[in-house]
Amino acid sequence: MTSSTRNPLGVTLVEGGANVAVFSSTAERIEFCRFDDDGTEHRTELTNRTGYTFHDVVPDVTVGTRYGFRVHGAWDPANGLRHNPAKLLLDPYATAIDGSYAWGQELFGHDMDDPEQIDESDSAAAMPRSVVADRSFDWEGDTRLETPFADTVVYEVHVKGFTKQHPDVPEEIRGTYAGLAHPAAIKHLTDLGITAVELLPTHQFVQDSTLADKGLRNYWGYNSIGFFAPHDEYSSSGTAGQQVAEFKEMVKALHAAGLEVIMDVVYNHTAEGNHMGPTLSFKGIDNQSYYRLVEGDEANYFDTTGTGNSLNVSHPTALGLITDSLRYWVEEMHVDGFRFDLATTLTRQDGEAEKHSAFLDIIHQDPVLRDVKMIAEPWDTAGYQVGGFPADWSEWNGKYRDDLRAFWRGDEGTLGDAVQRVLGSPDVYEGSRRSPLCSVDFVTAHDGFTLADLTMYVEKHNEANGEDNNDGESDNTSFNGGIEGPTDDESVNDYRNRQRRNFLGTLLLSAGVPMILGGDEIARSQGGNNNAYCQDDEISWFDWERADEDLLAFTTAAIAFRKAHTALRPRWYRTAPGDSASTVSVLRADANGFEDGDWTDGGNRAVILVLTEGDDSVALLLNASETTVEFTLPERPGGGSWSLGLSSDPDQAVDGDATTLLVRDASFTALQ
């Protein structure tokens, strides 16, 4: 028989069975538990131990085998030990997970009425199973696309919501990986012109009991439990490992259409929550190694995520789990990049965020990961770190969102900040010699108002979430044109439509990497719900029957305009305005340069930006004031006349011989 090894961790098929390896520095014994189709359990103790890894070759394990672990050891919560062999545990390295949770006392390692006491009720009947998946797959030559960041347009989208109501996707695969891979779904993406889909979490996640009790569901998926397993509910072909092949088929189909796949990953915490949370995997295997515990009070968890726990990235075991997972998704699943939820938590080793943390350093030197797209959400509940990540990383730029919203709302004193954002946020990145491509620009994302709602609602309307409208952000820098919600008032709708084009147009003409929230291009609304994390229904799903075709056409044109002009896609910052070699000019509406007093004039809400790259030139005329502004047209670099390229005002026209141009209130015009 094949001899047992401690690496790789998890279950690896070998001749006659599988090599099983589990790390635990605190366990006394570990049992591999195999389940028959009728639920009969067969336990095999892992008899070998190398270092802190328990391992053995277990016979009769094949593709499709359902299994879990039981870990024996001390129950001593005060010292961070939560071993309880009555609890069936998921394999941290499982590549597939099947089944749901039957919420009750059985899933909790402690007595719910007395948290210090162990609960000895068996959880197996209430737990999902880890599954041995078939990892073979014919990629037919598929590889990562490696689209340069300068040419990337990101589309943040939910696997289920995108196709759940798509009329041209077969009903049996709507809302699944196969649905996203369907030609009708891909056609929308390629016709639009985006280059990458950024998928909301597709790691296996938990439908938690608090939402289930309200008749709601975790829709976004920021509640991970399996860092190697594609979420089984998005599989149309089965959940006994078939989800792995279906995910791969989706990636292959998207790649064939020229679309990269970026995964939104949640490595900062797990679904096991705080000291009162369930025991599903890591808690029962090695609580001290996988989680950050409060020093001197190890019964409690150090939490910078707002979820109850934080992964212990200062420990090599937790750090190894994350990097092994990332490599798996790149090498075996062919994904092109990652967006890290609450990434700042992953850089905290001794409590403070560190630019040279072990997590960042490992990725920087890893031969598999260092050339993959890495995007940070650069904050957590303990701090805001925009601009604080290494040069090889890009970041969700929250300053872009906030400043562009304020500018187009017409707030006084916002012009200078808006110009910085459109030029790629040099005030954030240039001082540390970072590229404008480090800035992932966005106006809306899954968390908050959609673009349509940003222009229709001043107040959030989250009543459906069951928290008396107390959840979600109250200050959204939004505006409604004078009427809350949908209206038949033509003037208000004209204003809203113009503002939607302002946002999408400015976003797609800004330096940096633009990210569109999926559905914004068709004016998808959530009825004013700005925290729809628990709305797995029509509130969140794309309503294709009500798609705004005019806005879709505008967005498509804006992406095409961006792709046609290298001046809009700088890889590095331009020289300072006023320099003889400058490739950017920042001008007042009269085409003269700004003086110090102009920037402090709160009523000044108009600007001309002339961008040049080689023989390519673009002039952006932005007017966020409440009146029409007459712009004096600057000389076109290289000579010749300006022509209309794109405008948020459908009535805008440009006379080739004109020296001035009227730009109406709350509008922009791009000249070429």
C-alpha positions as CSV (number, residue, x, y, z in Angstrom):
1,M,0.0,0.0,0.0
2,T,1.1,3.6,-0.6
3,S,2.8,5.0,2.4
4,S,1.2,8.0,4.2
5,T,2.6,11.5,4.0
6,R,1.8,14.7,5.8
7,N,1.6,16.8,2.6
8,P,-0.5,17.8,0.9
9,L,-3.1,18.6,3.6
10,G,-6.6,17.3,3.0
11,V,-7.6,14.2,1.1
12,T,-5.5,13.1,-1.9
13,L,-6.5,10.0,-3.9
14,V,-3.8,7.3,-4.1
15,E,-3.7,3.6,-5.0
16,G,-6.2,1.8,-2.9
17,G,-7.7,4.8,-1.1
18,A,-6.6,8.3,-0.1
19,N,-3.9,10.0,1.8
20,V,-5.5,12.0,4.5
21,A,-3.6,14.7,6.4
22,V,-4.9,17.2,9.0
23,F,-2.9,19.8,10.9
24,S,-3.6,20.3,14.6
25,S,-1.1,21.5,17.2
26,T,-3.5,20.8,20.0
27,A,-5.4,17.6,19.1
28,E,-4.8,14.3,20.8
29,R,-6.4,12.1,18.2
30,I,-8.2,12.6,14.8
31,E,-10.6,10.3,13.1
32,F,-11.5,10.3,9.4
33,C,-15.3,9.7,9.1
34,R,-16.6,8.3,5.9
35,F,-20.4,8.2,5.2
36,D,-22.4,5.9,3.1
37,D,-25.4,7.1,1.1
38,D,-27.7,6.1,3.9
39,G,-25.7,8.1,6.5
40,T,-23.9,5.2,8.0
41,E,-20.6,6.4,9.5
42,H,-17.3,4.6,9.3
43,R,-14.4,6.0,11.4
44,T,-10.7,5.5,10.8
45,E,-8.2,6.9,13.2
46,L,-5.2,8.7,11.6
47,T,-2.4,6.7,13.2
48,N,0.7,8.7,11.9
49,R,1.8,12.0,13.2
50,T,4.6,14.1,11.7
51,G,5.2,17.3,13.6
52,Y,1.6,18.6,14.2
53,T,0.1,16.8,11.2
54,F,-2.0,13.7,11.6
55,H,-2.0,11.5,8.5
56,D,-2.7,8.1,7.2
57,V,-3.8,6.2,4.0
58,V,-7.5,5.4,4.4
59,P,-8.8,2.6,2.2
60,D,-12.1,2.7,0.2
61,V,-12.0,6.4,-0.4
62,T,-12.9,7.3,-4.0
63,V,-14.3,10.2,-6.1
64,G,-17.7,11.1,-4.5
65,T,-16.8,9.9,-1.0
66,R,-18.5,12.0,1.6
67,Y,-16.5,12.6,4.8
68,G,-15.7,14.7,7.8
69,F,-13.3,14.7,10.8
70,R,-13.7,14.1,14.6
71,V,-11.0,15.7,16.6
72,H,-10.2,14.6,20.2
73,G,-8.5,16.8,22.6
74,A,-8.9,19.2,25.5
75,W,-12.1,21.3,26.1
76,D,-10.8,24.4,27.8
77,P,-12.3,27.6,26.2
78,A,-10.6,29.9,28.7
79,N,-7.3,28.8,27.2
80,G,-8.6,28.7,23.6
81,L,-9.1,25.0,23.3
82,R,-12.4,23.9,21.9
83,H,-12.0,20.2,20.9
84,N,-15.2,18.2,20.9
85,P,-15.3,14.8,19.1
86,A,-19.1,14.9,19.2
87,K,-18.9,17.5,16.4
88,L,-18.4,16.4,12.8
89,L,-16.0,18.9,11.2
90,L,-15.5,19.9,7.6
91,D,-12.1,19.5,6.1
92,P,-10.4,22.9,5.7
93,Y,-8.9,21.6,2.4
94,A,-12.1,20.0,1.0
95,T,-12.5,20.8,-2.7
96,A,-16.3,20.3,-2.5
97,I,-18.9,20.4,0.2
98,D,-22.4,19.0,0.0
99,G,-25.5,19.5,2.1
100,S,-27.0,22.1,4.4
101,Y,-27.2,22.8,8.2
102,A,-30.0,21.8,10.5
103,W,-29.6,24.6,13.0
104,G,-29.9,23.6,16.7
105,Q,-27.8,22.8,19.7
106,E,-26.0,20.0,17.9
107,L,-24.0,22.4,15.8
108,F,-22.5,24.2,18.8
109,G,-19.5,22.8,20.7
110,H,-20.7,24.5,23.8
111,D,-23.9,24.4,25.8
112,M,-25.9,27.4,24.5
113,D,-27.1,28.1,28.0
114,D,-23.7,27.7,29.6
115,P,-20.9,28.5,27.1
116,E,-18.1,27.2,29.4
117,Q,-19.6,23.7,29.3
118,I,-19.1,21.2,26.5
119,D,-22.1,19.9,24.5
120,E,-21.9,16.2,23.8
121,S,-24.8,15.9,21.3
122,D,-23.7,14.5,18.0
123,S,-23.7,16.9,15.1
124,A,-23.3,14.5,12.1
125,A,-27.0,14.4,11.2
126,A,-27.1,18.3,11.1
127,M,-23.9,18.9,9.2
128,P,-23.0,19.0,5.5
129,R,-20.2,16.6,4.3
130,S,-16.9,17.3,2.7
131,V,-16.7,15.5,-0.7
132,V,-13.8,14.0,-2.6
133,A,-14.1,15.6,-6.0
134,D,-12.8,14.5,-9.3
135,R,-10.0,17.0,-10.0
136,S,-9.3,15.9,-13.6
137,F,-10.5,18.2,-16.3
138,D,-9.8,18.9,-20.0
139,W,-9.0,22.5,-20.2
140,E,-8.3,22.2,-24.0
141,G,-5.4,24.6,-23.8
142,D,-7.0,27.2,-21.6
143,T,-4.7,29.5,-19.7
144,R,-5.0,32.8,-17.7
145,L,-5.6,35.7,-20.0
146,E,-3.3,38.2,-18.3
147,T,-5.1,41.3,-19.7
148,P,-3.0,44.3,-18.7
149,F,-4.5,46.4,-15.9
150,A,-4.4,49.4,-18.2
151,D,-6.8,47.7,-20.6
152,T,-9.0,46.2,-17.9
153,V,-12.7,47.1,-17.3
154,V,-14.1,45.2,-14.3
155,Y,-17.7,44.2,-13.9
156,E,-18.7,43.2,-10.4
157,V,-21.4,40.6,-10.6
158,H,-23.3,38.0,-8.6
159,V,-23.3,34.5,-10.2
160,K,-26.9,33.8,-9.3
161,G,-28.4,37.3,-9.6
162,F,-27.1,37.9,-13.1
163,T,-29.0,35.1,-14.8
164,K,-31.7,34.1,-12.4
165,Q,-34.3,36.0,-14.5
166,H,-32.5,36.1,-17.8
167,P,-35.1,35.2,-20.5
168,D,-32.6,33.8,-22.9
169,V,-30.9,31.5,-20.4
170,P,-32.5,28.0,-20.1
171,E,-34.5,28.0,-16.9
172,E,-32.8,24.9,-15.5
173,I,-29.4,26.6,-15.4
174,R,-30.4,30.1,-14.4
175,G,-28.6,31.4,-11.4
176,T,-25.7,28.9,-11.7
177,Y,-22.1,28.7,-13.0
178,A,-23.5,27.1,-16.2
179,G,-25.9,30.0,-16.5
180,L,-23.1,32.6,-16.4
181,A,-21.3,30.5,-19.0
182,H,-24.3,30.4,-21.3
183,P,-23.8,32.3,-24.7
184,A,-26.7,34.7,-23.9
185,A,-25.0,35.8,-20.7
186,I,-21.6,36.0,-22.2
187,K,-23.0,38.0,-25.1
188,H,-24.2,40.8,-22.8
189,L,-20.8,41.0,-21.3
190,T,-18.8,41.0,-24.5
191,D,-21.2,43.4,-26.3
192,L,-20.9,45.8,-23.3
193,G,-17.1,45.6,-23.7
194,I,-16.0,44.7,-20.2
195,T,-12.8,42.6,-19.9
196,A,-13.2,40.9,-16.5
197,V,-16.0,39.7,-14.2
198,E,-15.4,40.1,-10.5
199,L,-17.6,37.4,-8.9
200,L,-19.1,38.0,-5.5
201,P,-18.0,35.2,-3.1
202,T,-18.1,31.7,-4.7
203,H,-16.2,30.0,-1.9
204,Q,-18.5,27.6,0.0
205,F,-20.4,29.7,2.5
206,V,-23.0,29.2,5.2
207,Q,-26.6,30.1,5.3
208,D,-26.6,31.3,8.9
209,S,-29.4,30.7,11.4
210,T,-30.2,34.3,12.2
211,L,-31.3,35.0,8.7
212,A,-33.0,31.6,8.3
213,D,-35.1,32.5,11.4
214,K,-36.3,35.6,9.5
215,G,-37.1,33.7,6.3
216,L,-34.1,35.4,4.7
217,R,-30.9,34.1,3.1
218,N,-27.3,35.1,2.9
219,Y,-27.2,36.3,-0.7
220,W,-23.8,38.0,-1.0
221,G,-21.9,35.1,0.5
222,Y,-19.5,36.8,2.8
223,N,-19.7,33.9,5.3
224,S,-17.1,31.4,4.1
225,I,-16.4,28.0,5.5
226,G,-14.6,26.2,2.6
227,F,-11.7,28.1,0.9
228,F,-11.1,25.4,-1.8
229,A,-14.8,24.5,-2.6
230,P,-17.0,26.3,-5.1
231,H,-20.3,27.1,-3.5
232,D,-22.6,24.2,-4.1
233,E,-25.9,26.1,-4.5
234,Y,-24.6,27.7,-7.8
235,S,-24.2,24.3,-9.4
236,S,-26.8,23.0,-11.9
237,S,-25.2,19.6,-12.4
238,G,-25.1,18.3,-8.8
239,T,-23.4,19.0,-5.5
240,A,-21.4,15.7,-5.0
241,G,-18.3,17.2,-6.5
242,Q,-19.9,18.2,-9.9
243,Q,-19.7,21.9,-8.8
244,V,-16.0,21.7,-9.3
245,A,-16.2,20.8,-13.0
246,E,-19.1,23.2,-13.6
247,F,-17.0,26.1,-12.2
248,K,-14.1,25.1,-14.4
249,E,-16.5,25.0,-17.5
250,M,-17.6,28.5,-16.6
251,V,-14.1,29.8,-16.4
252,K,-13.2,28.1,-19.7
253,A,-16.2,29.6,-21.4
254,L,-15.5,33.1,-20.1
255,H,-11.8,32.9,-21.1
256,A,-12.8,31.8,-24.6
257,A,-14.8,35.0,-24.9
258,G,-11.8,37.1,-23.7
259,L,-13.2,37.6,-20.2
260,E,-11.0,37.3,-17.1
261,V,-12.4,35.8,-13.9
262,I,-11.6,37.6,-10.6
263,M,-12.9,36.1,-7.4
264,D,-14.0,38.1,-4.4
265,V,-12.5,36.1,-1.6
266,V,-13.2,36.3,2.2
267,Y,-10.1,35.1,4.0
268,N,-10.4,37.5,6.9
269,H,-12.9,35.5,8.9
270,T,-15.1,32.4,8.7
271,A,-18.7,31.5,9.4
272,E,-17.9,30.1,12.8
273,G,-18.4,33.5,14.4
274,N,-17.4,34.4,18.0
275,H,-17.3,32.3,21.2
276,M,-21.1,31.8,20.9
277,G,-20.9,30.6,17.3
278,P,-21.1,27.1,15.9
279,T,-18.3,24.5,15.7
280,L,-18.1,23.6,12.0
281,S,-14.4,23.1,11.2
282,F,-11.5,25.3,12.3
283,K,-12.7,25.8,15.9
284,G,-12.7,22.1,16.6
285,I,-9.5,21.3,14.7
286,D,-7.1,23.9,16.1
287,N,-8.8,27.0,17.4
288,Q,-5.6,28.7,18.6
289,S,-3.8,28.4,15.3
290,Y,-6.6,29.4,12.9
291,Y,-8.1,32.3,14.9
292,R,-6.8,35.4,16.6
293,L,-7.8,35.2,20.3
294,V,-7.8,38.0,22.8
295,E,-4.6,37.9,24.7
296,G,-5.2,37.0,28.3
297,D,-8.8,36.2,27.5
298,E,-8.5,33.3,25.0
299,A,-12.2,32.4,25.4
300,N,-12.9,35.4,23.2
301,Y,-11.9,36.3,19.6
302,F,-10.0,39.4,18.4
303,D,-12.3,40.7,15.7
304,T,-11.5,43.4,13.2
305,T,-14.1,42.2,10.7
306,G,-17.4,42.8,12.5
307,T,-18.3,39.1,12.1
308,G,-17.1,37.7,15.4
309,N,-13.6,36.4,14.4
310,S,-10.5,37.1,12.4
311,L,-8.2,34.6,10.8
312,N,-4.8,34.4,12.6
313,V,-2.6,35.4,9.7
314,S,0.4,35.7,12.1
315,H,0.3,31.8,12.4
316,P,1.9,29.8,9.6
317,T,-1.0,27.3,9.5
318,A,-3.7,29.9,8.8
319,L,-1.4,31.8,6.5
320,G,-0.6,28.5,4.7
321,L,-4.3,27.7,4.3
322,I,-4.8,31.1,2.6
323,T,-1.9,30.8,0.2
324,D,-2.6,27.1,-0.6
325,S,-6.1,28.1,-1.4
326,L,-5.0,31.0,-3.7
327,R,-2.6,28.7,-5.5
328,Y,-5.3,26.1,-6.0
329,W,-7.7,28.6,-7.6
330,V,-5.0,29.9,-9.9
331,E,-3.4,26.5,-10.9
332,E,-6.4,24.2,-10.8
333,M,-9.3,26.5,-11.5
334,H,-7.6,29.0,-13.8
335,V,-8.9,32.2,-12.2
336,D,-7.1,35.4,-13.2
337,G,-7.2,37.3,-9.9
338,F,-8.6,38.0,-6.5
339,R,-10.4,40.9,-4.7
340,F,-9.7,40.5,-1.0
341,D,-12.6,41.4,1.3
342,L,-11.5,43.5,4.3
343,A,-7.9,43.0,3.1
344,T,-6.4,45.2,5.9
345,T,-7.3,42.4,8.4
346,L,-4.9,40.1,6.5
347,T,-2.0,42.5,7.1
348,R,-2.5,42.7,10.9
349,Q,0.1,40.6,12.7
350,D,0.3,42.2,16.1
351,G,-2.8,44.3,15.8
352,E,-1.4,47.0,13.5
353,A,-1.7,46.9,9.7
354,E,1.7,46.3,8.2
355,K,2.8,47.0,4.6
356,H,5.4,44.3,4.9
357,S,3.2,41.7,6.7
358,A,3.9,38.0,6.2
359,F,0.8,37.7,4.1
360,L,1.8,40.5,1.6
361,D,5.5,39.3,1.6
362,I,4.5,35.7,0.7
363,I,2.4,36.8,-2.2
364,H,5.1,39.1,-3.4
365,Q,7.6,36.3,-3.7
366,D,5.4,33.4,-4.6
367,P,6.1,32.3,-8.3
368,V,2.4,31.4,-8.8
369,L,0.7,34.4,-7.2
370,R,3.0,37.3,-7.8
371,D,1.8,37.9,-11.4
372,V,-1.9,37.4,-10.6
373,K,-4.2,40.4,-10.3
374,M,-4.4,41.3,-6.6
375,I,-7.0,43.8,-5.5
376,A,-7.5,44.9,-1.9
377,E,-10.5,46.2,-0.1
378,P,-8.1,48.4,1.9
379,W,-10.0,48.7,5.1
380,D,-11.5,46.8,8.0
381,T,-13.5,47.8,11.1
382,A,-10.2,49.0,12.7
383,G,-8.8,51.2,10.0
384,Y,-8.8,52.7,6.5
385,Q,-5.7,52.0,4.4
386,V,-6.3,53.4,0.9
387,G,-2.9,53.9,-0.5
388,G,-1.3,51.6,2.1
389,F,-0.8,48.4,0.0
390,P,2.4,47.5,-2.0
391,A,3.0,48.7,-5.5
392,D,2.1,45.4,-7.0
393,W,-1.4,45.6,-5.6
394,S,-4.5,47.6,-6.7
395,E,-7.1,48.8,-4.3
396,W,-10.7,49.6,-4.3
397,N,-10.5,53.4,-4.1
398,G,-13.2,54.5,-1.7
399,K,-12.0,58.1,-2.1
400,Y,-13.0,57.9,-5.8
401,R,-16.6,56.8,-4.9
402,D,-17.0,59.5,-2.2
403,D,-15.5,62.4,-4.1
404,L,-17.2,61.8,-7.4
405,R,-20.6,61.4,-5.7
406,A,-20.1,64.7,-3.9
407,F,-18.9,66.5,-7.0
408,W,-21.8,65.4,-9.2
409,R,-24.3,66.1,-6.4
410,G,-23.0,69.7,-6.7
411,D,-21.4,70.0,-3.3
412,E,-19.3,73.1,-2.9
413,G,-15.6,72.8,-2.6
414,T,-15.3,69.4,-4.2
415,L,-13.8,70.3,-7.6
416,G,-10.2,69.8,-6.6
417,D,-10.8,66.4,-5.1
418,A,-12.8,65.3,-8.2
419,V,-9.9,66.3,-10.5
420,Q,-7.5,64.2,-8.4
421,R,-9.8,61.2,-8.7
422,V,-10.3,61.6,-12.5
423,L,-6.5,61.8,-12.9
424,G,-5.9,58.5,-11.1
425,S,-5.6,59.9,-7.5
426,P,-2.0,61.1,-7.7
427,D,-2.5,62.6,-4.2
428,V,-2.9,59.0,-2.9
429,Y,-0.4,57.1,-5.1
430,E,2.1,59.2,-6.8
431,G,4.1,60.1,-3.7
432,S,4.9,56.4,-3.1
433,R,5.8,55.9,-6.8
434,R,2.7,53.9,-7.4
435,S,0.9,53.7,-10.7
436,P,-2.6,55.1,-11.3
437,L,-3.5,51.5,-12.1
438,C,-3.3,50.9,-8.3
439,S,-6.6,52.7,-8.1
440,V,-9.7,50.6,-8.9
441,D,-12.2,53.4,-9.5
442,F,-15.8,52.8,-8.6
443,V,-19.0,54.8,-7.8
444,T,-21.2,51.9,-6.7
445,A,-20.6,48.3,-5.6
446,H,-22.6,45.5,-4.1
447,D,-22.5,47.2,-0.7
448,G,-24.7,50.3,-1.0
449,F,-27.1,51.8,-3.5
450,T,-27.1,50.7,-7.1
451,L,-26.5,53.6,-9.6
452,A,-30.2,53.9,-10.3
453,D,-31.0,54.1,-6.6
454,L,-28.2,56.6,-6.0
455,T,-30.0,59.0,-8.3
456,M,-33.5,58.1,-7.0
457,Y,-33.2,58.0,-3.2
458,V,-31.9,60.2,-0.5
459,E,-32.9,57.8,2.2
460,K,-32.2,54.1,2.5
461,H,-35.3,51.8,2.3
462,N,-34.1,48.5,4.0
463,E,-37.4,47.5,5.6
464,A,-37.3,44.1,3.9
465,N,-34.2,43.2,5.8
466,G,-36.1,42.8,9.1
467,E,-34.1,45.3,11.1
468,D,-36.6,48.2,11.1
469,N,-34.4,50.0,8.5
470,N,-31.6,50.4,11.0
471,D,-29.1,48.4,9.0
472,G,-27.0,49.8,6.1
473,E,-25.2,53.1,5.7
474,S,-27.4,56.2,6.3
475,D,-25.1,58.7,4.6
476,N,-24.9,57.8,0.9
477,T,-24.1,61.1,-0.7
478,S,-27.1,60.5,-2.9
479,F,-29.6,62.7,-4.5
480,N,-33.1,62.2,-6.0
481,G,-33.8,65.2,-8.2
482,G,-36.4,66.4,-5.7
483,I,-38.7,63.4,-5.5
484,E,-38.0,60.2,-3.5
485,G,-38.2,57.0,-5.6
486,P,-39.7,56.4,-9.1
487,T,-41.6,59.2,-10.7
488,D,-43.4,60.2,-13.9
489,D,-42.0,63.7,-13.7
490,E,-40.1,64.1,-17.0
491,S,-37.8,66.8,-15.8
492,V,-36.7,64.8,-12.8
493,N,-36.2,61.7,-14.9
494,D,-34.2,63.7,-17.4
495,Y,-31.9,64.9,-14.5
496,R,-31.5,61.4,-13.1
497,N,-30.7,59.9,-16.5
498,R,-28.1,62.6,-17.1
499,Q,-26.5,61.9,-13.7
500,R,-26.3,58.2,-14.4
501,R,-24.5,58.9,-17.6
502,N,-22.3,61.4,-15.7
503,F,-21.2,58.7,-13.2
504,L,-20.6,56.0,-15.8
505,G,-19.0,58.3,-18.3
506,T,-16.6,59.9,-15.7
507,L,-15.8,56.5,-14.3
508,L,-14.9,55.1,-17.7
509,L,-12.9,58.1,-18.7
510,S,-10.8,58.3,-15.5
511,A,-7.3,57.1,-15.1
512,G,-7.1,53.9,-13.1
513,V,-9.0,50.7,-13.4
514,P,-12.8,51.2,-13.7
515,M,-15.2,48.9,-12.0
516,I,-18.9,48.9,-12.9
517,L,-21.4,47.4,-10.5
518,G,-23.3,44.7,-12.6
519,G,-26.7,46.0,-13.6
520,D,-25.8,49.7,-13.4
521,E,-25.6,49.7,-17.2
522,I,-29.3,48.8,-17.4
523,A,-30.4,50.9,-14.4
524,R,-31.0,48.0,-12.0
525,S,-32.8,49.1,-8.9
526,Q,-33.1,47.5,-5.5
527,G,-36.0,49.8,-4.5
528,G,-33.7,51.9,-2.3
529,N,-32.3,49.0,-0.3
530,N,-28.6,49.7,0.2
531,N,-27.8,46.6,2.2
532,A,-29.4,43.8,0.2
533,Y,-27.0,41.1,1.5
534,C,-29.9,39.0,2.7
535,Q,-32.2,39.5,-0.3
536,D,-31.9,36.4,-2.5
537,D,-34.9,37.5,-4.5
538,E,-36.2,40.0,-7.0
539,I,-34.8,42.9,-5.0
540,S,-31.3,41.7,-5.9
541,W,-31.7,39.7,-9.1
542,F,-31.3,41.5,-12.5
543,D,-34.7,42.5,-14.0
544,W,-33.9,42.1,-17.6
545,E,-37.4,42.9,-18.7
546,R,-37.0,46.5,-17.4
547,A,-33.5,47.1,-18.8
548,D,-32.8,50.7,-19.7
549,E,-31.6,50.2,-23.3
550,D,-30.5,53.8,-23.8
551,L,-28.2,53.7,-20.7
552,L,-26.9,50.3,-21.9
553,A,-26.0,51.9,-25.3
554,F,-24.3,54.8,-23.6
555,T,-22.2,52.6,-21.3
556,T,-21.2,50.5,-24.2
557,A,-20.1,53.6,-26.1
558,A,-18.2,54.9,-23.1
559,I,-16.3,51.7,-22.8
560,A,-15.5,51.8,-26.5
561,F,-14.4,55.4,-26.2
562,R,-12.0,54.4,-23.4
563,K,-10.5,51.6,-25.4
564,A,-10.1,53.9,-28.4
565,H,-8.0,56.5,-26.5
566,T,-4.6,55.7,-25.0
567,A,-4.8,59.1,-23.4
568,L,-7.4,57.8,-21.0
569,R,-5.4,54.7,-20.0
570,P,-2.0,56.0,-18.5
571,R,0.2,53.3,-17.0
572,W,2.2,55.9,-15.1
573,Y,1.5,59.4,-13.8
574,R,1.9,62.3,-16.2
575,T,4.3,65.2,-15.4
576,A,2.9,68.0,-13.3
577,P,0.4,70.5,-14.9
578,G,2.3,73.4,-16.4
579,D,5.5,71.5,-17.1
580,S,6.6,71.9,-20.7
581,A,6.5,68.1,-21.2
582,S,3.1,67.8,-19.5
583,T,0.5,65.4,-21.0
584,V,-2.3,66.8,-18.9
585,S,-3.7,70.3,-18.6
586,V,-6.1,71.3,-15.9
587,L,-8.0,74.4,-17.0
588,R,-10.8,76.6,-16.0
589,A,-13.9,76.9,-18.1
590,D,-12.4,80.0,-19.8
591,A,-9.4,77.7,-20.9
592,N,-7.0,79.6,-18.6
593,G,-5.0,77.8,-15.9
594,F,-6.3,77.6,-12.3
595,E,-5.0,80.0,-9.7
596,D,-4.9,79.4,-6.0
597,G,-8.1,81.3,-5.4
598,D,-10.0,79.2,-8.0
599,W,-9.5,76.0,-6.0
600,T,-10.9,77.6,-2.8
601,D,-13.9,79.1,-4.6
602,G,-16.7,76.8,-3.4
603,G,-18.9,77.8,-6.2
604,N,-16.5,76.7,-8.9
605,R,-17.8,73.4,-10.3
606,A,-16.5,73.4,-13.9
607,V,-13.2,72.2,-15.2
608,I,-11.5,71.2,-18.5
609,L,-9.0,68.4,-18.5
610,V,-6.9,68.0,-21.7
611,L,-5.2,64.6,-21.7
612,T,-2.6,63.7,-24.3
613,E,-0.6,60.4,-25.0
614,G,1.5,60.5,-28.1
615,D,-0.7,61.5,-31.0
616,D,-3.9,60.9,-29.0
617,S,-5.8,63.7,-27.2
618,V,-9.0,64.0,-25.3
619,A,-10.6,67.0,-23.6
620,L,-13.0,66.4,-20.7
621,L,-15.4,69.2,-19.9
622,L,-17.1,68.7,-16.6
623,N,-19.9,70.9,-15.3
624,A,-21.5,70.0,-12.0
625,S,-23.1,73.4,-11.4
626,E,-26.8,74.1,-11.5
627,T,-26.6,76.3,-14.7
628,T,-25.3,76.0,-18.2
629,V,-21.6,76.9,-18.5
630,E,-19.9,78.4,-21.5
631,F,-16.6,76.7,-22.0
632,T,-13.8,78.2,-24.1
633,L,-12.3,75.4,-26.1
634,P,-8.5,75.1,-25.6
635,E,-6.2,74.5,-28.6
636,R,-6.2,70.9,-29.6
637,P,-2.7,69.4,-29.2
638,G,-1.3,68.7,-32.6
639,G,-3.7,71.1,-34.2
640,G,-7.1,70.6,-35.9
641,S,-10.6,70.9,-34.5
642,W,-12.2,69.1,-31.6
643,S,-15.1,66.7,-32.4
644,L,-17.8,65.3,-30.1
645,G,-16.7,61.9,-28.5
646,L,-19.2,61.3,-25.7
647,S,-21.6,63.4,-23.6
648,S,-24.1,62.8,-20.8
649,D,-26.4,65.3,-22.6
650,P,-28.0,63.6,-25.6
651,D,-28.6,67.0,-27.2
652,Q,-25.0,68.1,-27.0
653,A,-23.5,69.0,-30.4
654,V,-20.1,70.4,-31.4
655,D,-19.4,72.7,-34.3
656,G,-16.0,71.9,-35.7
657,D,-15.3,75.7,-36.1
658,A,-16.5,76.7,-32.7
659,T,-14.3,78.3,-30.1
660,T,-16.8,77.9,-27.3
661,L,-19.1,75.2,-26.2
662,L,-22.2,75.4,-24.0
663,V,-22.4,72.5,-21.5
664,R,-25.7,72.3,-19.6
665,D,-26.1,71.9,-15.9
666,A,-25.0,68.5,-14.4
667,S,-23.3,67.3,-17.6
668,F,-20.0,66.3,-19.1
669,T,-18.7,66.3,-22.6
670,A,-15.7,64.5,-24.0
671,L,-14.0,65.8,-27.1
672,Q,-11.6,64.0,-29.3
